[in-house]
Structures are given as structure tokens and as C-alpha cells.
Amino acid sequence: QVQLVESGGGLVQAGGSLRLSCAASGRTSSIYRMGWFRQAPGKERELAAIRWSGGKTYYADSVKGRFTISGDNAKNTVYLQMNSLKPEDTAVYYCAADTGGSIWSYWGQGTQVTVSS
């Protein structure tokens, strides 16, 4: 089992920045990749960024060039640095972990990000 706890959400003005953190505990050695997803009101959950255990990253087009996913293996923590935030980035952001089955098996509770115009 893996437990994930997100933090760092909040209210920010358009153009501002926030950094989200996701701390993993439990069987962290089994984590193959971690991702950040987001869900805006009335919309489906969408992928924002992925970081594989070896350091490779992937970004959705909507956040590419503005968001950066990184990790601290010693702390079992993954971060999402969000710059140049837009009102359309407003959503609940979720951290997820894949332990090798190509399935996002573990999810955090989510953290709210609100970007005001």
C-alpha cells in the first residue's frame, strides 16, 4: 500500500505561482511513476504531468512550459511548480502513483488551487 498526501494549494492571482507537494509513504519502493491530475468544476479529471522514477517527465499541452514536475527521492516527495497561472488552471489537484501495472492505483485526497483574474 502507498499513501499520498498533497499540500500547497491555495488562492493566487493570475500570473502568480504555487508549488504543490505530494508526500508518499508506505511501499514507496514499488512506485514506478507519479503524476499530477486536476479536475475543474463540471469537468472530467485530466492529466497534468508525470514523473517516472528514473526522472523522465511528461506534460500535457495545457501546462507545458508553465508547470514543472520534480521529485526528491530521499523524501519520497514529488512537486508541481506552477508558474504563470491562469484562471483556467483553477481545479482540485490530485497526486497519483503507479506501482507498475500501468494503472494509477493510489490517489491523494486533493488540494484546491484557485486562480483569480
C-alpha positions as CSV (number, residue, x, y, z in Angstrom):
1,Q,0.0,0.0,0.0
2,V,1.0,3.5,-0.7
3,Q,-0.4,6.6,0.9
4,L,-0.2,10.0,-0.7
5,V,-0.8,13.4,0.9
6,E,-0.9,16.6,-1.1
7,S,-0.3,20.1,0.2
8,G,0.4,23.6,-1.2
9,G,-2.8,24.6,-2.8
10,G,-4.4,28.0,-2.3
11,L,-5.7,31.2,-3.9
12,V,-3.4,33.1,-6.2
13,Q,-3.8,35.9,-8.8
14,A,-3.4,35.2,-12.5
15,G,0.2,35.3,-13.4
16,G,1.3,34.1,-10.0
17,S,2.9,30.8,-8.9
18,L,2.3,28.0,-6.5
19,R,4.2,24.8,-5.6
20,L,2.3,21.7,-4.8
21,S,3.9,18.8,-2.8
22,C,2.9,15.2,-2.6
23,A,4.4,13.1,0.1
24,A,4.4,9.3,-0.4
25,S,4.6,6.8,2.4
26,G,4.2,3.0,2.7
27,R,5.7,0.8,0.0
28,T,7.3,3.7,-1.8
29,S,10.0,1.5,-3.4
30,S,7.2,0.0,-5.6
31,I,6.4,3.3,-7.2
32,Y,7.1,3.3,-10.9
33,R,5.8,6.8,-11.7
34,M,3.9,9.6,-10.1
35,G,1.5,12.0,-11.7
36,W,-0.4,15.2,-11.1
37,F,-4.0,15.3,-12.2
38,R,-6.6,18.1,-11.9
39,Q,-10.4,18.3,-12.0
40,A,-12.2,21.6,-12.6
41,P,-15.8,22.0,-11.6
42,G,-18.1,20.3,-14.1
43,K,-15.2,18.7,-16.0
44,E,-13.5,15.4,-16.1
45,R,-10.3,14.7,-14.3
46,E,-7.3,15.4,-16.6
47,L,-3.6,14.6,-16.5
48,A,-1.2,17.5,-16.0
49,A,2.2,15.9,-15.6
50,I,4.0,12.7,-14.9
51,R,7.4,11.9,-13.4
52,W,8.9,8.4,-13.8
53,S,11.2,7.0,-11.1
54,G,14.2,7.5,-13.4
55,G,13.4,11.1,-13.8
56,K,11.7,11.2,-17.2
57,T,8.8,13.7,-17.3
58,Y,5.7,14.3,-19.4
59,Y,3.5,17.3,-19.6
60,A,0.0,17.9,-21.0
61,D,0.0,20.6,-23.7
62,S,-2.2,22.8,-21.5
63,V,0.6,23.1,-18.9
64,K,3.8,22.6,-20.9
65,G,6.2,25.5,-20.4
66,R,4.5,26.7,-17.3
67,F,4.5,23.7,-14.9
68,T,7.4,21.7,-13.8
69,I,7.2,18.3,-12.0
70,S,10.2,17.2,-9.9
71,G,10.9,14.8,-7.2
72,D,13.0,14.3,-4.1
73,N,13.6,10.5,-3.8
74,A,15.1,10.8,-0.3
75,K,11.9,12.5,0.9
76,N,9.6,10.3,-1.2
77,T,8.0,13.6,-2.4
78,V,7.0,14.9,-5.8
79,Y,6.4,18.5,-6.5
80,L,4.5,20.5,-9.1
81,Q,5.8,24.0,-9.6
82,M,3.1,26.1,-11.3
83,N,4.1,29.4,-12.9
84,S,2.2,31.9,-15.0
85,L,-1.1,30.6,-13.6
86,K,-4.3,31.3,-15.4
87,P,-7.9,31.3,-14.2
88,E,-8.5,28.1,-16.2
89,D,-5.9,26.3,-14.0
90,T,-8.4,26.5,-11.2
91,A,-9.1,22.9,-10.1
92,V,-8.6,20.4,-7.4
93,Y,-5.2,18.9,-8.0
94,Y,-4.6,15.2,-7.2
95,C,-1.4,13.3,-6.9
96,A,-1.4,9.7,-8.0
97,A,1.1,6.8,-8.0
98,D,1.5,3.8,-10.3
99,T,3.3,0.8,-8.8
100,G,3.9,-0.9,-12.1
101,G,0.6,-2.0,-13.5
102,S,0.2,1.0,-15.8
103,I,-2.7,1.9,-13.5
104,W,-2.9,4.8,-11.2
105,S,-3.6,2.7,-8.2
106,Y,-3.2,5.2,-5.4
107,W,-4.6,8.7,-5.1
108,G,-4.2,11.6,-2.7
109,Q,-7.1,13.5,-1.2
110,G,-6.6,16.5,-3.5
111,T,-5.7,20.1,-2.9
112,Q,-7.7,23.1,-4.2
113,V,-6.0,25.6,-6.5
114,T,-7.9,28.8,-7.3
115,V,-6.6,31.4,-9.7
116,S,-8.4,34.7,-9.7
117,S,-8.5,37.0,-12.7
